[in-house]
Amino acid sequence: MNIIRILLLVFVVSSGLFSREINVVDSSQAGADGPYVFYRDGKIYVNYVVMRDVGAKAVTQIYTDRQAAQLTCFIPETKEKFSFLLRDQLSVPASVYPASKRMLVLSDIEGNFEAMKMMLLTAGVMDKQFRWTFGDGDLVLNGDFFDRGLNVTECLWLLYKLDGEAEAAGGRLHFILGNHEIMNLQGNYNYVRNKYIENAKLLHLNYPDLYNQNTELGRWLRTKNSIEKIGDVVFCHGGISPKLAQSGLSLAEINKIARKHLGVNEQEIKSPAARLIFDRNNGVFWFRGLAKTQTTVEDVDMIMEYLGAKRIILGHTLKKDLTAYYDGRVVCIDLYHELNLQNGFAKALLIEGDHFFGLDSSGSRSSIYSER
């Protein structure tokens, strides 16, 4: 069994909900999963883990033609599935985009496929056949889709599929890397569920092999950005620290440097700029000073001027509800998705022009809770 770190949720009448991390024994076992797509010796290997009477079993399909590789992703809990083809090519996205008429923004799903599905359906991003229906809208995934949950693969493939469909429809899917994507690519698996460790063994692989540079998902992830700006709104997972703002690095430079160092162990990063970007206190994936209101108003002014933005949207730091700070300039959207799902709902951020709303899975809109 694998020892992982999870969030312990505690409710105290006097102070509400809070959380802390604890070590627990993860009892999850090998189970239905995939596909995992590998490139080797000029061939395409498509691997699944399927359930048989005797337990979990690995199945491999081999192709020589990308267009012949019809892939299917199964959601074992609901018996749903969706099919798709490999993308013709994977390209690096821009760092800055024009304003969007409508955006749905989610973060920190962490393998919770059901919560993600509920919000994509409610917002009209996709239909029940998992097809993009958001037209020229933008879907922003603000980091941390790995770890803790048991449907990480399904989440990633659905976003991969919608990414291509959005582009074809004139829309955009923005997958922003979070610290859990970074940790997985760096070789830190403290939060990976035992299911994935055991599934890799069934495939005669080590867990890191599942997302290396010879895999389709590994290549797709390595094209993604660490920070983006859409209109006058900036999206990143952790936050922008005063130190990062003072560096003067452009968003494109941050993304280029981060992409170059994806998968590099933190201790092996030599570039001062890269060390700052990946720093666990001040880096873009980890900084909590804005979300915890530990940053001075003067520094927030400086950060927003550096970004040339009116607002910044953050994940990474858990909140009971969508919450705005610093007169609405900082909006935090990392929610207790698993707990909310147990209570029958999910919630995300909806942006329509200059208007920001909370949208829950019933379709109800609410204002963003604001703290000074």
C-alpha positions as CSV (number, residue, x, y, z in Angstrom):
1,M,0.0,0.0,0.0
2,N,1.0,3.6,-0.6
3,I,1.2,6.3,2.0
4,I,-0.3,9.5,0.6
5,R,-1.2,12.9,2.0
6,I,-4.8,13.9,2.0
7,L,-6.9,16.8,3.2
8,L,-8.7,16.2,6.5
9,L,-11.9,18.3,6.5
10,V,-13.0,19.4,10.0
11,F,-16.2,21.3,10.8
12,V,-16.2,23.4,14.0
13,V,-19.4,25.2,14.8
14,S,-17.6,28.3,16.1
15,S,-15.2,28.7,13.2
16,G,-16.7,26.8,10.3
17,L,-14.8,24.5,7.9
18,F,-11.1,24.2,7.9
19,S,-8.6,21.6,6.7
20,R,-5.2,20.2,7.4
21,E,-3.1,17.5,5.6
22,I,-2.5,14.1,7.2
23,N,-0.7,11.0,6.1
24,V,-3.1,8.0,5.5
25,V,-2.7,4.5,4.0
26,D,-4.2,4.5,0.5
27,S,-6.0,1.2,0.0
28,S,-6.9,1.8,-3.6
29,Q,-5.9,-1.1,-5.9
30,A,-5.2,-1.6,-9.6
31,G,-8.4,-0.9,-11.6
32,A,-9.9,0.1,-14.9
33,D,-7.8,2.9,-16.4
34,G,-6.5,4.3,-19.7
35,P,-5.7,4.7,-22.4
36,Y,-2.0,5.3,-22.0
37,V,-0.5,6.1,-25.4
38,F,3.2,5.4,-26.0
39,Y,5.4,6.0,-29.0
40,R,8.2,3.5,-29.5
41,D,10.1,2.2,-32.6
42,G,7.8,4.0,-35.0
43,K,4.7,2.4,-33.6
44,I,1.8,3.6,-31.4
45,Y,1.1,1.5,-28.3
46,V,-2.3,2.0,-26.7
47,N,-2.5,0.5,-23.2
48,Y,-5.6,-0.1,-21.1
49,V,-6.1,-1.6,-17.7
50,V,-9.4,-3.5,-17.8
51,M,-11.3,-5.5,-15.2
52,R,-11.8,-9.2,-15.7
53,D,-13.2,-12.0,-13.4
54,V,-9.6,-12.6,-12.2
55,G,-9.0,-8.9,-11.5
56,A,-7.2,-6.1,-13.3
57,K,-5.5,-7.0,-16.6
58,A,-3.4,-5.0,-19.0
59,V,-4.4,-4.9,-22.7
60,T,-2.3,-3.4,-25.5
61,Q,-3.3,-2.3,-29.0
62,I,-0.6,-1.5,-31.6
63,Y,-1.0,1.0,-34.5
64,T,1.2,2.3,-37.2
65,D,-1.2,5.0,-38.4
66,R,-2.4,7.8,-36.0
67,Q,-5.7,8.1,-37.7
68,A,-6.4,4.4,-37.2
69,A,-6.0,4.7,-33.5
70,Q,-9.6,5.1,-32.3
71,L,-9.3,5.7,-28.5
72,T,-12.0,5.2,-25.9
73,C,-11.9,6.4,-22.3
74,F,-14.2,4.6,-19.9
75,I,-15.5,6.0,-16.6
76,P,-15.8,2.9,-14.5
77,E,-18.0,4.4,-11.7
78,T,-20.8,5.5,-14.1
79,K,-20.1,3.1,-17.1
80,E,-19.9,6.1,-19.4
81,K,-17.4,6.4,-22.2
82,F,-16.2,8.8,-24.8
83,S,-14.1,8.2,-28.0
84,F,-11.6,10.4,-29.8
85,L,-8.7,10.4,-32.1
86,L,-5.1,11.5,-31.5
87,R,-4.5,15.1,-32.4
88,D,-2.7,15.7,-35.7
89,Q,-0.2,18.0,-33.9
90,L,0.3,19.6,-30.5
91,S,1.3,23.2,-30.5
92,V,2.4,25.6,-27.8
93,P,-0.4,28.1,-26.9
94,A,0.0,31.8,-26.8
95,S,0.5,33.5,-23.4
96,V,-1.8,36.5,-24.1
97,Y,-5.3,36.4,-25.7
98,P,-7.9,39.0,-26.5
99,A,-10.9,39.3,-24.1
100,S,-13.5,36.6,-24.2
101,K,-17.3,37.0,-24.2
102,R,-17.7,34.1,-21.8
103,M,-15.4,31.9,-19.7
104,L,-15.8,29.0,-17.4
105,V,-13.0,28.6,-14.9
106,L,-12.2,25.5,-12.8
107,S,-9.2,24.6,-10.7
108,D,-7.9,21.9,-8.4
109,I,-10.2,19.1,-9.7
110,E,-7.6,16.5,-8.6
111,G,-9.1,13.6,-10.4
112,N,-12.7,14.4,-9.5
113,F,-14.2,13.6,-12.8
114,E,-17.8,13.7,-11.7
115,A,-17.5,17.3,-10.3
116,M,-15.8,18.4,-13.5
117,K,-18.4,16.8,-15.6
118,M,-21.3,18.4,-13.7
119,M,-19.9,21.9,-14.2
120,L,-19.0,21.4,-17.9
121,L,-22.6,20.2,-18.6
122,T,-24.2,22.9,-16.5
123,A,-22.3,25.7,-18.2
124,G,-22.9,24.3,-21.6
125,V,-19.3,23.6,-22.3
126,M,-20.1,20.1,-23.5
127,D,-23.1,17.9,-24.0
128,K,-23.9,14.5,-22.5
129,Q,-21.9,12.8,-25.3
130,F,-18.8,14.8,-24.1
131,R,-18.7,17.0,-27.2
132,W,-17.7,20.6,-27.1
133,T,-20.8,22.9,-27.2
134,F,-19.3,26.2,-25.9
135,G,-18.8,27.7,-29.4
136,D,-16.3,30.5,-29.3
137,G,-16.2,30.5,-25.5
138,D,-13.1,29.9,-23.3
139,L,-12.7,27.1,-20.8
140,V,-9.9,27.8,-18.3
141,L,-8.4,24.9,-16.2
142,N,-6.4,26.7,-13.5
143,G,-4.1,23.8,-12.4
144,D,-4.0,20.7,-10.3
145,F,-5.9,18.0,-12.1
146,F,-3.5,15.3,-10.9
147,D,-3.4,13.5,-7.6
148,R,-5.7,12.6,-4.7
149,G,-8.6,11.4,-6.9
150,L,-9.1,8.1,-8.8
151,N,-10.1,9.5,-12.2
152,V,-7.1,11.5,-13.2
153,T,-6.6,9.8,-16.5
154,E,-10.3,10.3,-17.5
155,C,-10.1,14.0,-16.6
156,L,-7.0,14.5,-18.7
157,W,-8.3,12.7,-21.8
158,L,-11.6,14.6,-21.7
159,L,-9.7,17.9,-21.6
160,Y,-7.4,16.7,-24.4
161,K,-10.4,15.8,-26.5
162,L,-12.2,19.1,-25.8
163,D,-9.0,21.1,-26.5
164,G,-9.1,20.0,-30.1
165,E,-12.8,20.4,-30.5
166,A,-12.7,23.9,-29.0
167,E,-10.1,25.0,-31.5
168,A,-12.1,23.6,-34.4
169,A,-15.2,25.5,-33.1
170,G,-13.4,28.8,-32.7
171,G,-13.2,28.5,-28.9
172,R,-10.3,27.8,-26.6
173,L,-9.3,25.5,-23.8
174,H,-6.6,26.9,-21.6
175,F,-4.9,24.3,-19.4
176,I,-2.7,26.1,-16.9
177,L,-0.1,24.0,-15.0
178,G,-0.4,23.7,-11.2
179,N,2.0,22.5,-8.6
180,H,0.6,18.9,-8.8
181,E,1.3,18.7,-12.5
182,I,4.8,20.0,-11.8
183,M,5.4,17.5,-9.0
184,N,4.3,14.6,-11.1
185,L,6.5,15.6,-14.0
186,Q,9.4,16.2,-11.5
187,G,9.1,12.8,-9.9
188,N,7.3,13.7,-6.7
189,Y,4.5,11.2,-6.2
190,N,3.5,11.8,-2.5
191,Y,-0.1,12.5,-3.6
192,V,-0.5,9.8,-6.3
193,R,-3.0,7.2,-5.5
194,N,-1.9,3.6,-5.2
195,K,-4.2,2.6,-8.1
196,Y,-1.9,4.3,-10.5
197,I,1.3,2.8,-9.1
198,E,-0.2,-0.7,-9.4
199,N,-1.6,0.0,-12.9
200,A,1.8,1.0,-14.0
201,K,3.2,-2.3,-12.7
202,L,0.6,-4.2,-14.7
203,L,1.9,-2.4,-17.8
204,H,5.4,-3.4,-16.8
205,L,6.3,0.3,-16.3
206,N,7.2,2.6,-13.5
207,Y,4.7,5.4,-12.7
208,P,6.9,8.2,-14.2
209,D,6.8,6.4,-17.5
210,L,3.0,7.1,-17.9
211,Y,3.7,10.8,-18.6
212,N,7.1,10.9,-20.1
213,Q,8.1,12.6,-23.3
214,N,7.3,9.4,-25.3
215,T,3.6,9.5,-24.3
216,E,0.7,11.5,-25.9
217,L,-0.5,12.9,-22.6
218,G,3.1,13.7,-21.5
219,R,3.7,15.6,-24.8
220,W,0.3,17.4,-24.4
221,L,1.1,18.5,-20.9
222,R,4.5,19.8,-21.9
223,T,3.0,22.2,-24.4
224,K,0.9,23.9,-21.7
225,N,1.5,27.3,-20.0
226,S,2.1,28.3,-16.4
227,I,0.3,31.6,-16.7
228,E,-2.0,33.3,-19.2
229,K,-3.7,36.6,-19.7
230,I,-7.1,36.8,-21.4
231,G,-8.2,40.4,-21.9
232,D,-7.4,42.1,-18.6
233,V,-7.6,39.0,-16.5
234,V,-4.6,36.9,-15.6
235,F,-4.8,33.2,-14.7
236,C,-2.2,31.2,-12.8
237,H,-2.3,28.5,-10.2
238,G,-0.5,29.8,-7.1
239,G,0.0,33.5,-7.6
240,I,2.4,36.2,-8.5
241,S,4.7,37.2,-5.7
242,P,6.3,40.6,-5.4
243,K,9.7,39.0,-6.2
244,L,8.4,37.5,-9.4
245,A,6.8,40.8,-10.4
246,Q,10.1,42.6,-9.6
247,S,12.0,40.2,-11.9
248,G,10.3,41.9,-14.9
249,L,9.9,38.6,-16.7
250,S,7.1,38.7,-19.3
251,L,4.4,36.1,-19.3
252,A,5.8,34.6,-22.4
253,E,9.3,34.4,-20.8
254,I,7.8,32.8,-17.7
255,N,6.1,30.2,-19.8
256,K,9.1,29.5,-22.0
257,I,11.5,29.1,-19.0
258,A,9.0,26.9,-17.1
259,R,8.4,24.7,-20.1
260,K,12.1,24.2,-20.6
261,H,12.4,23.0,-17.0
262,L,9.4,20.7,-16.8
263,G,10.5,17.4,-15.4
264,V,13.7,18.8,-14.0
265,N,14.2,18.1,-10.3
266,E,14.1,21.3,-8.2
267,Q,17.6,20.8,-6.9
268,E,19.0,20.5,-10.4
269,I,17.6,23.8,-11.7
270,K,20.5,26.2,-12.3
271,S,19.0,29.2,-14.0
272,P,18.1,32.0,-11.4
273,A,15.0,32.9,-13.3
274,A,13.8,29.3,-13.4
275,R,14.6,28.8,-9.7
276,L,12.4,31.8,-9.0
277,I,9.5,30.5,-11.2
278,F,9.6,27.1,-9.5
279,D,10.4,28.4,-6.0
280,R,8.1,26.9,-3.3
281,N,7.6,30.2,-1.6
282,N,7.6,32.8,-4.4
283,G,7.0,30.8,-7.6
284,V,4.0,31.0,-9.8
285,F,2.9,27.4,-8.9
286,W,3.2,27.8,-5.1
287,F,2.9,31.4,-3.9
288,R,0.0,31.9,-1.4
289,G,0.6,35.5,-0.3
290,L,-2.3,36.9,-2.4
291,A,-4.8,34.2,-1.5
292,K,-4.0,34.5,2.2
293,T,-3.9,38.4,2.0
294,Q,-0.4,38.4,3.3
295,T,0.7,40.7,0.5
296,T,0.5,44.5,1.1
297,V,-1.9,46.6,-0.9
298,E,1.1,48.5,-2.3
299,D,2.6,45.3,-3.5
300,V,-0.7,44.2,-5.1
301,D,-0.8,47.6,-6.9
302,M,2.7,46.9,-8.2
303,I,1.9,43.3,-9.2
304,M,-1.2,44.4,-11.1
305,E,0.7,47.1,-12.9
306,Y,3.4,44.6,-13.8
307,L,0.7,42.3,-15.2
308,G,-1.2,45.1,-16.9
309,A,-4.3,43.4,-15.6
310,K,-7.4,44.3,-13.6
311,R,-7.8,40.9,-12.0
312,I,-5.9,37.7,-11.3
313,I,-7.6,34.3,-10.8
314,L,-5.9,31.8,-8.5
315,G,-6.3,28.2,-7.4
316,H,-4.0,26.3,-5.0
317,T,-5.4,27.8,-1.7
318,L,-8.6,26.2,-0.5
319,K,-11.6,28.4,0.2
320,K,-15.2,27.6,1.4
321,D,-16.5,29.6,-1.6
322,L,-15.4,31.6,-4.5
323,T,-13.8,34.6,-2.8
324,A,-12.4,38.0,-3.9
325,Y,-9.8,40.0,-2.1
326,Y,-8.1,43.4,-2.6
327,D,-11.3,45.1,-3.8
328,G,-12.1,42.3,-6.2
329,R,-8.7,42.2,-7.9
330,V,-7.7,38.8,-6.6
331,V,-10.3,36.0,-7.0
332,C,-9.7,32.6,-5.5
333,I,-11.5,29.6,-6.9
334,D,-10.0,26.4,-5.2
335,L,-13.0,24.8,-3.6
336,Y,-13.8,21.7,-1.6
337,H,-15.0,19.8,-4.7
338,E,-15.1,16.4,-3.1
339,L,-17.1,17.6,-0.1
340,N,-19.4,19.7,-2.3
341,L,-20.0,16.6,-4.5
342,Q,-21.0,14.6,-1.4
343,N,-23.5,17.3,-0.7
344,G,-24.9,17.0,-4.2
345,F,-23.4,20.0,-6.1
346,A,-20.3,21.5,-7.7
347,K,-19.4,25.1,-8.3
348,A,-17.1,27.1,-10.6
349,L,-16.4,30.6,-11.8
350,L,-18.3,32.0,-14.8
351,I,-17.1,35.2,-16.5
352,E,-19.3,37.0,-19.0
353,G,-17.7,40.1,-20.2
354,D,-16.8,42.2,-17.1
355,H,-19.2,40.2,-14.9
356,F,-18.0,37.5,-12.5
357,F,-20.4,35.0,-11.0
358,G,-20.4,31.8,-9.1
359,L,-22.2,29.1,-11.1
360,D,-23.3,25.9,-9.3
361,S,-24.4,22.6,-10.9
362,S,-28.1,23.5,-10.6
363,G,-27.5,26.4,-12.9
364,S,-27.9,29.0,-10.1
365,R,-25.7,32.1,-10.3
366,S,-24.4,33.9,-7.2
367,S,-22.2,36.9,-6.6
368,I,-18.6,36.4,-5.6
369,Y,-18.0,36.6,-1.8
370,S,-15.7,39.6,-1.1
371,E,-13.3,40.2,1.7
372,R,-11.2,43.3,2.1
